[in-house]
């Protein structure tokens, strides 16, 4: 009788052997599901080919001129998901997706209004979702084209990710996202170049990277080479970031040697001031995306203009570990322009939007072609 009782467990009187089988079945099911998901991730992973020709959409064929002032703007729009109250799980925050579709649409309209206020000749946007669970499936590429109809446009895909089932309680899901370049001048041709990325499992976290190269005619038989990019943020392998920069530098140098004007705009995930923690009075350690930009490695004939940005003390990006609190949240300056020295800088500013529509403020540049 005692032996018979010992073969039972108190909770519900389930026989011990049956209980073990149930637990074992659950464990096997978890392993099968997890293994199947890993197979899905690797089987569905795909990168676009390098040196891919893109098709610009031109409304008009204006040509740029020398010795005339133009304006360029660069803005990482954070796929329309980041109002000041937002924090992001990969930064140690709370959320993985935009609150709702209305929030994304409000942020996108704010970004459009900001663009109209800045009134750039050239606008470079990063983290623009064509489709994504994280951005509530708002087509932001179409949104920019529709609400800024006076611009010629180009879209270059960064990545088309598999469904990412993390965090487990609210997965970030699938996203198709990239780079949008708008121009009042004609874009005659464009290409997308793949950037080096980590090839281990981290490629599913930092996703694919690329840069687009747009050719814009300048009177006098030359071209402005307008490059739009967004470098890796969460990789801890700094050699990957170095390789990404080198590939862009090589294209810059080749085009400059042809006599062209070269402008690179984007989110470099590098401190473009070099001393942003000091400028923005933060004692926090540098994040992986805030190492100083290696200005000494720029090709001959290029520079990274800073103007009075250090004196103005307006950051271009904030950390997403918490809702934005001015004077408390970690801020830095990681967005800007790389220019060939045949482009003259007239003015350079960060527009202080207090991170109202994105985790980035736009940077804008007044320039002329010599």
N, C-alpha and C positions, 0 to 999 in steps of 0.2 A: 504493500500500500504506500509506504514512504517512497519507494523507488518510483512508483507510478506518479506520485505527486511531483517528484523532482524532475520528471520529464515534461512537466507543464510549467508555464510562466504565469505569474499572478495576473498580468494585464490581459483580461479577456480570455484567459485560459487557453491560449494558443500553444500547441505543442512546440517544444524548443526546436525540433528539426524543421518544422514548417516555418517558424519565425526566421531561422537562419537562411532558409531558401528565399524568403521574401526579401530580406536585406541583401542577399547576394544578387537577386534579380534586379533590385533597384540599382546596385553598384554597376552591374553589367550594362544596364540600360543607359546610365549616365556616361559610361565609357564609350558605348556605341554612338550615342548622340554627339558627344564631344569629339570623338574621332571622325565621325561623319562631317561635322562642322569644319574641322581642320582640313579634311579632304576638299570640301567645298571651297574654302578660302584659297587654297593653293591651286585648285583646278580652275577657278574663275578669275584668278589674278592675271592681269594682262596689262602691258604698257604699250602706249601708242608708239609707232616707229619714230626714230629720230629723223630730223631734217624733213619734216612733213610740210607740204605746201598747204597754206590756208587761203580761204577766199574772203577778201574784204568786201564789205557792202558800202558802195559809194553813192551818195545822193548828189554830189556835185564834184567838180574837178579843180578847185582852187589850188594854186601853186604858191608855196612860201617864197619870200624874198629876203635878200640880205639887208642888213641895217634897218630892220623894222622890228618893233617890239612885239613879242608874242608871250603867251602865258601857258605854262604846263602845270598840271595838277596830278598828284599821285595819292590814291586813297585805297587802303585795305578796308573793304566794307564789312568784313566779318560775316559774310553771307546773311546780312540783315537780321542777325539773331541777338545782338548784344546791346540792349539799352543799359544805362548806368546801373540798374539794379541787378544785372545778370552776373553770375559767376559760372565758370566752366570746369567740369570735372577733371580734365587733363592738367589743369593748373592748380588743382586742389580745391576747386569750387564745387558747386552743387548740381548744376544742370548739364545736360548733353544736347538737348534740342531747344529751339526757340520756344517761347511760351505758347504761342499759337500763331495762326496765319495772319491775324490782324496785326500783331506786333511786327512781323516781318514786313508787311505792306506799309505800315507806318514808318518803319526805319528806312525802307527803300524810298518812300516819298521824301523823307528828310534828306537822304543822300542826294536825290535829284535836285531838291531845292538848294542844297549846299552847292552843288555843281553850278546851277544857274547863278547863284550869288557870286561865286568865284569867277565864273565866265572864262574858263580856259580855252585856248586854241586846241590844246591836246589834253586829254584826260586819260589817266591810266588807273584801272581798278584791279584789285586783287581779291581773291576769295569770293568770286561771283558764282553762285550756284545756278546751274541750269535746271537741276532737279535734285531734291534731297529730302530725306526724312528730317534732318536737323533744321532745315529751312522751310518746313511745312509745305514742300513741293510748290513753292512760288518760283516761277521761271524768271530769275533776276536778270538774265541776259536779255530776254525779250523786254523786261520792264525798263531797263536802261535805254534800249533802242526806241521803245515806244514813247517814253516820256522825255527823251532828249532827241527829237527827230531831226534837228538841224545838223547833226553830226554824221560823218561817215563812221563806220564801225568795223571792228574786228574782234572775233572771239577765238581764243586758243584754249583748248582743254588742258587742265593740269592732270586731273584723274577722274576715273569712273570707278569708284570703290565697290567692292563686294559689300554685302550687308554685314556690318560690324556689330557683333552682339555684346558690346560693352558700353557703359556699365550694365551689368546683368539686369538690374531693376528697371532701367530705362535706356535701352540701347540707342546709340547714336545713329545706327542704321546705315543706309546706302546714300551716297552723294556723288553727283556728277558736277564738277566745279572747275573753274578756270579763270582766265585773265581776259579782261575786256579793255580795248583801246578805242577811244573816240577821237576823231580829228575833224577840224573844219577844213583842212586841206585833204586833197586826194591821197588815198593809200593805194599805190599802184600794185604792190605785191607784198606778200607776207609769208613767213615760215615759222614753224614751231620746232624748237630744239629741246630734246629731253635732257634733263640734268642728272648727274650721278646721284644715286640714293643708296641707302643701306640695302644689302641683298639678303640679310637675315630676317628673322621674324618681325623686326622693327619696321619693315616696309609696310606692314598693315596698319601701323600706328601713325607714322609720319606721312604716309601716302606718296603719290607720285609728284614729281616737280618738273617744271619746264620754264622756258622763256620764249616769248614771241618777238620776232623781228619784222617791223613794218617799214616799208620804203615810201618816203614822201618826197616828191620832187621839189627842188629849189631852183629858182631861175638862175641860169648860168651853168646848167648841165651837171649839177651835183644833186645829192640827195641827203635828206635828214633820215638817219637810221634810228627809228624809235623802238627801243627795247623795253618790254614790260616783263617783270619777273617777281617771283615770291620764293625766297629760299627757305630751306628746311629750318624748323624751329625746335622740334623735340628730340632730334638726334643728339646723342651724347658723343658721337664719333666726329670730332672736329675736322678730321681729314675729309669727310664727306662734304662739309661746308666749304672747305678749301678747294676741293675739286669742282664744286659747283661754280665758285667764283672764277676759277681758272678758265672754265669753258666759256663763260660770258666774256671774260677779259680777252680771250683769243679772238672772238667774233668782233669785239670792239676794236681791237688793234688792226685786224684785217680791213675793216671798213674805213677806219681813219687813214690808213695808208693809201687807200684809193682816192683820198681827197674829200671824203664825205664828212658830214657833221654827225656826231653820234651822241645820243641821249639815252641813258638807262634810267628808268623810273621803277620804283617798287618798294617792297617790304624785304629788307635784307636780313632781318633777324640778326643784325649786328648793330652795336652802338655806333652810330655815325658821328657822334661828337667825340667818342673815345673816353669821355669822363662824365657820362650821364649821371652816375650815382652821386657824384659831387655836385653837378649842376642842379639836380632835382632833389638834393638834400635827403638822400636815403642811405641808411646804414646797412640795408639788407644786402646780402651777397648777390653777385650777378647770377642771373638765370642762364641756362644754356643758350638762350636766344639773345643774349645781350653782351657777348664778347665784343671788344672793340673792333671796328671795321679795319682790315689790314690795308690802310691807305698806301703804305710803302710798297705794296705789291701791285698797285695799279700800273697799267702799261704807260710808257712815256707819252706825254701829250694829253693825259687825263687827270682830272681832279674831282674831289667830292666837296662841293661848295657847302659851307656852313653859315656864311653871312653873319648875322647877329643872333642866330638861334640860341646860342648859349646865354646871351644877355637877356633875350626875351623870355626864356625859361618856360616855353610851352611844349609839353611832351607830345609825341606823335602816337604813343602806344601805352596801354596800361596792362598790368597783370590782371588775370581773371580768377584769382583765388578767392575773391570777395567782391561784393558790390562796390562800385566806385565811390570813394570818399576822398575828396580833394585834400591834399596834404598828408594823407595816410596811406592810400593805395600806392603800390610800387609803380612808378612811371619811368619812361625812358624815351629815347629818340632813335628809332630804327628804320625810319622811312626817309626816302629822299631821292637824289639824282646823282648820277655819275655823268660827267660831261667832258667831251673833247675840248681842247683849248681854243678851237675856232668858234665856240659858242660863248658869247659874252653874257655874264650874269648881271642883271639889272637889280633884282630884288629877290629875296627868298624868305618865306615865312611858313610857320605852321598855323593853320586856322584853328583857333580855340573853340571847338564845339562842345567842350566839357564831356566828350565821349557820349554824346546824346544818342547817336544812331549806330555806333560801332565802337569796338574797343580800340580803334585808331582814329586820330584826327588827321585830316588831309594836309598835305604839304604842297605849297604852290610856288612856282618859280617864274619870274619875268626875265626874258632872255631875248637876245638877238643873234642872228647868224652873221659872222664877220665876212 
